[in-house]
Amino acid sequence: DIVVSKDKELVFVEVKTRSEAYTKEAIEAAYSRKINFLAAAANHYLQGHDTGNMQPRFDFITIVYSNGHFNLEHMEDAFFPPLRGYR
């Protein structure tokens, strides 16, 4: 959802929003197929852009709406990309 550079890192961020009524945790919704998709998208991005010595990093941001308020959590280095389909 977001690609941003910070210091010497290129950060790929998956953002998930949920309401409290949603049965799955927001972070669970991002796993499995989404991780593979994000890793493949990052690989495509890295092949098409000159990123110099920047190292990729994968973060999650979860936003949960509950009782009229939003709770935001940012998890840095949330996962390492799978080797399959990612170079």
C-alpha positions in Angstrom: 0.0 0.0 0.0 2.9 2.4 0.8 6.5 2.5 -0.4 8.7 5.0 1.4 12.4 5.5 2.0 13.8 6.0 5.4 17.5 6.4 6.1 19.1 3.6 4.1 16.0 1.4 3.9 13.2 1.1 1.4 10.1 0.3 3.4 7.1 -1.6 1.9 4.1 -1.1 4.1 0.9 -3.2 4.1 -2.0 -1.2 5.7 -5.0 -3.1 7.1 -8.1 -1.5 8.5 -10.8 -3.3 10.4 -13.7 -2.5 12.7 -14.1 -4.2 16.1 -17.0 -6.2 14.6 -14.7 -7.9 12.1 -14.0 -11.4 13.4 -10.3 -11.7 12.2 -7.6 -9.7 13.7 -6.2 -7.1 11.3 -2.8 -8.6 11.3 -4.1 -12.1 10.5 -5.8 -10.7 7.4 -2.5 -9.5 6.0 -0.7 -12.9 6.3 -0.4 -15.8 3.8 -1.4 -14.7 0.3 -0.9 -11.0 1.1 2.7 -11.5 2.2 3.5 -13.4 -1.0 1.8 -10.6 -3.0 3.7 -7.9 -1.2 7.0 -9.7 -1.7 6.4 -10.1 -5.4 5.3 -6.4 -5.7 8.5 -5.3 -3.9 10.6 -7.5 -6.1 9.0 -5.9 -9.2 9.6 -2.5 -7.7 13.2 -3.2 -6.9 13.9 -4.5 -10.4 12.4 -1.4 -12.0 13.9 1.3 -9.8 17.4 2.4 -9.0 17.4 2.1 -5.2 21.2 2.3 -4.7 22.3 0.6 -1.5 18.9 0.8 0.1 17.8 -2.4 1.9 14.2 -3.5 1.7 12.1 -3.7 4.9 8.5 -4.9 5.3 6.2 -3.3 7.8 2.5 -3.6 8.7 0.2 -0.8 9.9 -3.1 -1.9 11.4 -6.0 0.5 12.0 -8.8 -0.8 14.1 -12.0 1.3 14.6 -13.6 0.7 17.9 -16.1 2.7 20.0 -15.8 5.8 17.9 -12.0 5.8 18.0 -9.2 4.6 15.7 -6.3 2.5 17.1 -3.2 2.5 14.9 -0.3 0.1 15.4 2.9 0.2 13.3 5.0 -3.0 13.3 8.5 -2.5 11.8 10.2 -5.5 10.2 6.9 -7.4 10.5 8.2 -10.3 8.3 10.9 -11.5 6.0 9.8 -12.1 2.5 9.4 -15.8 1.4 12.2 -17.0 -0.8 9.8 -18.5 -3.3 8.9 -15.9 -5.9 11.2 -13.3 -4.4 14.7 -12.5 -5.6 
